[in-house]
Amino acid sequence: MKAFLRRIISGLAVDYADIRIEQSEVTRVLFRGRELDDIGQGFEKGGCLRVFSRGNWVVASFNRVDEGLRELAVELAAQVAMLPAREGGVVRLPAFEEVILLPKEYDPRTVMLEEKQQLIRHYNNILLNTAGIVSTVSGYQDSHRVVCWYSSEDRYIEHEFAWCGFSCRAIARDGTNIQDYGESVGKTMGFHSLKNREAMVERVAKIAVDLLKAEPVQAGLYTVIIDPLLGGVFAHEAFGHLSEADHIAENERLRRLMQIGTRYGIDELTIVDDATLPNEKGSYRYDDEGTAAERTELIKNGVLTGHLHSRQSAYQMGEPVTGNSRAVSYRYAPIVRMSNTFIEPRDKTLEEMVEGIDYGLYVAGSRGGMTELEGFTFSSQYAYLIEKGKMTKMVRDVTLSGNVFETLHNIDAIGKDLVMHGGLGGCGKAGQSPLPVGTGAPHIRIRNVVIGGR
């Protein structure tokens, strides 16, 4: 493949060029209630060709992989030559070659479709056989992808990826009161990593039923403890996206807010993006610009220390390239994206954090939310009141909102119990979704959080 890709882009009159060929296979199984709603497998093959010259990119995606791609490359080179010159460049990397293969047991294609269907049917039946549960949505997904990438620097990387996961959502009803709760898991360790998850599925059913008796939370200002799932979502959505340097480079206000050296939290606060973590959904060895993955500390000991970069944004800002240029598929050019974003653990136990609250909330799970620069709003799946250092009754309809930077300053305790989450779905940005990512955090205690409710 390397020789073929070299023929396509060699000798072009451009500053830089790269070409990416991808071949992917996916499987899906979906139950709605007792009915098998969808089952199938899909296969795709295609690629993306990029040329860069005098500050401009021209990009094309394609499905035919043959010698005719040379004509496409020449045409793109001619198009970029007609564009007016702009400031900018890309960080250059040395010639290099590597092939990364997965262990065979991580390849979901080695498992029959029938076995995948049986597993998710088993989990779905656990939900349906729970008193109070009236319906369910349970799904399985997996993906296997091989990427062959070559650049005009004579840099070649062949990279095999795979992940699999499932989600379960239970819908409970008591008269006109309807509540639901769901969880998902997604890893790169192969189909076997999804077995023996009955305890998780039983918890999903129990919480859905418990929510029928929960009262809406009273709106107000609370000290809250957020669980690892919501803490990871906060790190990703509220701070991780602010750290993506393609936004920073083009937004003067954001450049001021995200200036290296600015203090944004207590000494114990460190937020990291790390694509090198083993077996996490957002892990990889090289990004879609052929840059080696690495660990990037965004905040270290409370101080902003890093940004996430593509080759172009690193050149623009005069900072090291970080290996965070990713595309959701061959249909798109890579853009700056997170990998596995998490808050590092410290030394507190959950019990110690709860004991330190006279009146507050323990907030768990995520129903999504929105961010606008430093402003955020997140909805949790459920919560418990904390009264005089003890968790008491469950409450629901909890929405957290505030300013990212003020909230970081208001973190006053960080737990020791880091949990990484992959799940199904992924991150969305600039029309590219779902990109596989991981999120994580330990339990975190935050003062003065605005809670919306009744």
N, C-alpha and C positions, 0 to 999 in steps of 0.2 A: 504493500500500500504506500509506503514512503516514496518509492520511485515514481509511482503514478502521481501522487500529489505534487512532487517536485516538478514534474513535467508541466503540470497545470499552471503553476505560478512563477516558474523560473524566467528570468530575463525581463520581467515587466518593468516599465519605466516609472516606477513609483518608489516612495520612501520605504514602504513596508507593505507586506501582504500576508494573509494567512487563510487557510482553508480547513474546514471541519466537516468530516463525514460521520454520520451517526446511524446506527441500526438499533432499533428498540423493539421489545416485545412486552406486552402488558396483559394481565389477567384481572378480571373483576367478577365478583359475585355479590349480589345484593338481595336481601330478604326484607320485605315489608310485612310485618305481622307474620302469619304462617305461609305467605305466598313467596315463592321464588320470583322476584321482580326482574332480575337481570343476571345473565351469566354470559361470559364470552372472553375471547382472547383477540388481541390485535397485534399487527406487525407494521412497522414503518421503517423507511430508509430514505435519507436525504442528506443535505449538507448546506453549509453557509460559507460564502466566499466574501472576504473583505479586502479592500485596498485602501491605503492611506498615503496621501501626498499633500504637502504644503498646507497642513492643518485641517484637511478634509477627509472624511470617510465616504466611501461608496460601498454598499453592501447588497448582496443578492443571495436568496436561498433557492434551492433547487431540489428536484427529486430524481432526475436522471444522473447517474454516476457513470460517465464514460468520457472518452477523449474529447467530446464536444464541449466539455467544461473549459478547454483552452480558449475557445472562442469567447466564452463568457468572461474569462479573466481579462482578455485583451480589450473587450468592450468596456469593462469596468475601469480599466486603466485609462482608456480614452476619455471616459466621462469625468473622472476625477481631475484629469489634466485641464478640462474646460472650466472648472470651478475657480472663482477668485481666491487667491491665497489668503489664509488666515493664520493668526498666531497659534502656536501649539505644536505638540509632538507626542511621541510615545517613548516610553522607557524601552531600551533595547536589552535583549538577553542573548547569551552565547549559544552557539550551536550545541545540540544535545540530543540524546535519543534514549527513550525508556519505554518499556512495555509493562503495564501493571495488570495482573490477572487476579481474580478473586479465587479463594478456596472453593472447590467444587460444591461443598455443602452449603455455601451461601447463595447458590444459584437457584432461584425458585422454579426454574424450568425443569428441574430434576424431579419435581413433585407433580403427580397427576392432578388434573383439574377436579376430578371426583373427590380426592382427598381434601382439597381446599374447600370445596362445597360442604363436605361433611363436617369439617371443623367449625365453619361459621354457622351452619345449621345447629350444631350442638350448643354453641354459645347463645344463639337466638332462642333456642328452646328453654334454656335456663331462665331467660327473661320472661318468656311467655307463661312459664309454669309458676311464676311468683304471684301470689294473691295481690290484687290491686292493679296489676299491669294489664292494660287493655290493648296495647299495640307496641310495635318495635320497629326500629330500622337498624339492621345489622349488615355490615359490608366488609368484604375482603378485597384487597388490592395488592398486586405486586408488579414490579418493573425490572427488566433487565436491559441494559444499554451498553453498547460498545462505541466509543468515540475514537476516531483517528484524526489527529490534528497535526498540521505542518505549517511552518512559517518560512518567510523568505530569509530568515536567519539560519536556515538549515537546522531548525529545531523540530524534532518529531516526537510525539507522545501518543501512545495507544493506551487507552484507559477503559477498564471494564467496571461497570457500576451495577449494583442490584440492591433492592430493598423490598420488604413486604410488611404488611400491617393489616389491622382490622379495627373496626369501630363498632360499638354497641350503644344504642340509645333506647331507653325505655320510656314509654308514655303511660302515666298513671292517671286514674280518674276516680273521683268520688262525687257523684251527681254532676253538677256543672263545673266543679273545680278540676281542672286538668293541669298536670305538671309533668315535666320531662327532665331527664338527666342522661348524659352520655359521656363516655370516655373512649379514647383510642390509643393504640400503640403502634409504632412503626420503627423498625430497625433495619440494619444492613446485615444481620447475622443469619439470615436464611429462615425458611419456613418453620424449622424446629423451634425457633425462639418464640413462636406464637402459641405453642402448646402449653397446657397446664395453667391457663389464665382464668380458671373458673372463679377464683376469689375476686378478681377484678370485675367480672360480669355480675356476680352476686351483689357486689357493692353498688354497681350501677342501678340494679333493680331496687335495692333497699333505699338508696337516697331518693330515687324518684317517688317512692311511696311515702317516705318521710316528709317530702316537700308538700304533700297534700295537707299536712297539719301545721306547716310553717306559716307564720304571719308575715306580711310585708314589713320590711325594716322601717324604722322611723328615720326620716332625713335628719342630717345634722353633721357635726364635726366630731370625728372619732379618732382615737388611737386604734390602729388596725394591725393585725398580723395577717399577711397574705401567704398562701400556701405555695409550694414550689412551682406548681403549674402556672398560677397567675403571676408569680414573681418572674418566671421565665418569659411569659408573654409581655410583661412590662419592660423587661430588659430589651427584648427584641423590638416591640412596636414603638415604645416611647423613646428609647435612647438609641437602639441599634440603627434605626433608619436615619436618625440625625447624624450618625457617624459615617454614612455613606458619602464619600467625597465627591461624587459627581454632582450631588446637590450642593455641597459646601462650596465647591469651586465656582458655581454660578450664582450664588446668593450671598450678597455682601453682609446682610444681617446675620445669616447663619454662620458665616465665617467668623464674625465677632463672637457669637455665642459659643462656637465650638473651637475657640482658640486654645492651642496646646498650652498647658500650664495653669489653666483656670481650675480653681477648686470647686468641686460640685458634690462634696459629701464628706462623711466622717473618714478617719484614717483606715477603718476596717473595710471600706467599700472598694471593691475591685470588680470591674465588668470586662469580660473577655469575649473575643470572637476567635474560635479555634477550629479550623477545618481538619486538624490532624488527630482529633479525638478518635479512638478506635470504635468502630461499629455504630456510630451515631448517624442519624439520617442525613445530617448536613455535612458529612465528612467526605473528603476527597484528597487526592495527592497533588493534582494540578488543576488549576481553573481553566476556563475556556479561552484563555489567551496564552496558555502554556507556562504560566507562572506557578512556581511551587507553592503549595498551601503552607500556611504557618499560623502560629498563635499570635494574635494582636491584642495587646492590652489597651482597651479604650479608655478606661479609668483605672488608675492604680493608686491605692491608698488615698482615695478621695480626690485625686487630681487627674484632669483630662490629659491623656498621654498619647493617644493615637487615633487615626482615621482609617477607614477601609477604602482600598484603592484598586482601580484598574491601571493599566499601563498609562493611559492618557491622563487620568486625574492625578496620578503620582507625578507625572511630568509637569502638569499645570501648577501643582502646589509645591513642587520641589521636595517631596517626601518619598520615603521608600515604598516601592510597590509591595502589596500585601497578599496577592493571590486571591482577590475577591471579585473577579470579573467572571460572571456566570450567565448562561442562557438557559431558559427552561427547555428548549429543544432547538433543533437545527433550523427551525423557521425564524429564529431571532438572532440578532447580534448580541453578544454578551454586554451586560451592564454591571455596575457595581452592586453586589448583593452580599448579604450576610451568609454565614455557614452555620456553625453552632455557637449561639450567643448565650452567655450565662453570667450569673453573679457568683463569684467565688464564695465558698463556705468559710465561716469563722468558728467561734467556739461556743455559741449559745445553744441551749436545748430549747425545744418548744415549751416545755414545762416552765423553764425560767422566764421566758418571754411572756407567757400567759400570767404568771404570778405577779408580774410587774404592772398589770393593768387593773385599775379599779372598775372602769366601765369602758368597754370597747367592743370590737368585732374580730372574729376569726373568719376570714374571707377565703373561699376556695373555688377553684375552677374558673373557666373563662367562657363566656358566651360571645366574645368578640368585643370590638370597640372601634374607636377612631382616634387619630392623632392629627394635629395641625400645627406644624413646627413644634413649639414647646408645650402646647396644650394637649391634653389627653382625656378620654372618657372610656372606661372599661366597665363591662357588666360581668358579675360573677355568676356562677351556677347556684351556689348556696352559701350560707354563712351561719355562724353561731354567735350569739351574744356572749360577751365576757363580762362577768359581774363579780367583783371582789376577788379577782385572781382565779376564777374558774369559768370554764365554758358551760353555758346553760342551754337555753332553748335555740332551736334552729329558726332562722329567718330567711326570707327570700327577697327577690326583686332588688338586689343590691347593686348600685352603680357607683363607681369611684371616678372622680374627676379632679383635675388640678393642673398645675404647671410642673413639667418634668423636673426642672432644675430645683424648684422649691421642694418637691417631693424627695429628690435625692438628698437634699440637706436635712430633711426630716426623718430619714432612716436613723434609728438609734440602737438597733440590735440586729445581728445577722446570725442565723443558725448554722449548725455544723452538718445539716442533713441535705446536701446537694442532691437533686434529682434532675436528670436530663429527660426531655420528652421529645419524641419525634411525631408519632401519630400519623393519621392520613392527612391529605390535603398538603398545604405548604404556604409559602409566602407569595404575595402578589405585589408587583411593581411594574409600572409602565406597560400594562397589558400583558405581562408575562407571569402566568400563574398556572398551576401551583409549583413553585420551586422547592425541592426538598431542603428543609432546614431543621436544625435542632434548637430547642430552647431549654433553659434550665435555671434553677435557683435553689437555695435552701429556704426555710421559712425566714421571713423578714418582718420586723416591726417598724411601723411608720407612724409618726405623730401628726395630728392635725390634718387628717384626710377628709375631704368633703364627700359625704355619702348622700346620694339621692335616693329617695324612697317615698314612703307615704307622707 
